[in-house]
Amino acid sequence: MKREIWFQKAGWSYIPWHWKGFAAMAVMGLPAAATGGAAIWMLNHWGYRDVALLPFFLMTGLAIIGLRAVAKRTS
């Protein structure tokens, strides 16, 4: 059985090559963006404007780390 290639290596990064690669990006990216956005809204609502962007960067970082692991495995 031939292995499916979802991502291709391009320089230091990976780009989606198969529809499953795009789906993996959506599955990892959309919940991270939604969670980060909800956390920003909640912190702004509660008056913590100084740290409002911190959850967004943390969730985005976790999504990037997870997506890189998936891309490396399926390339």
Number of C-alpha atoms within 10 A of each C-alpha: 3 4 7 11 15 22 22 17 13 8 7 5 11 17 16 18 15 13 11 15 22 14 13 16 20 13 13 18 18 13 14 22 17 13 15 21 17 14 18 20 16 14 18 15 11 9 11 12 13 9 11 19 16 14 19 19 14 13 20 20 13 15 20 16 13 15 20 15 11 17 22 14 11 15 17
